[in-house]
Amino acid sequence: MEDDQKLRVRLIGRNGRRRFDPVSKERLVAACLEPGASVSRLALEHGVNANLLWKWIGK
């Protein structure tokens, strides 16, 4: 993903949970589905847990 397509945090709640921009999430999931892409590496690069990213992929 290019710099202009980084995962954007839309909102951080009082409890510290981040809400991510749906378009950014879709781009990240699409990048994970490309052949040879490492979900763990992409999660690390974008500052999200790999398990959360797998959950997004499953939806």
C-alpha positions in Angstrom: 0.0 0.0 0.0 1.2 3.5 -0.7 1.5 6.2 1.9 -1.8 7.9 0.8 -3.6 4.6 1.4 -2.5 4.0 5.0 -5.1 2.7 7.4 -6.9 5.7 8.9 -8.3 5.8 12.4 -11.6 7.5 12.3 -12.3 7.7 16.0 -10.8 6.8 19.4 -13.4 6.2 22.0 -13.2 6.9 25.7 -12.2 3.3 26.3 -9.2 3.6 24.0 -10.7 1.5 21.2 -10.0 2.7 17.7 -12.5 2.8 14.9 -11.1 2.5 11.4 -12.2 4.1 8.2 -14.2 1.5 6.2 -12.6 2.4 2.9 -9.1 2.0 4.4 -10.1 -1.4 5.9 -11.3 -2.6 2.5 -8.0 -1.6 0.9 -6.0 -3.4 3.6 -8.1 -6.5 3.2 -7.7 -6.4 -0.5 -4.0 -6.1 -0.1 -4.0 -9.2 2.2 -5.9 -11.2 -0.5 -3.2 -10.6 -3.1 -1.1 -13.7 -3.9 2.1 -13.8 -1.8 0.9 -11.2 0.7 1.6 -11.8 4.4 -1.3 -10.9 6.7 1.1 -10.7 9.7 3.5 -8.3 7.9 0.7 -6.1 6.7 -0.9 -6.0 10.1 2.4 -5.0 11.7 3.0 -2.3 9.1 -0.4 -0.8 9.7 -0.4 -1.0 13.5 -3.2 -3.5 13.9 -3.3 -6.9 15.5 -3.1 -9.8 13.0 -6.1 -11.5 14.6 -8.2 -8.4 14.0 -7.1 -8.3 10.4 -8.0 -12.0 10.0 -11.5 -11.1 11.4 -11.9 -8.4 8.8 -10.9 -10.8 6.1 -13.5 -13.3 7.2 -16.3 -10.8 6.9 
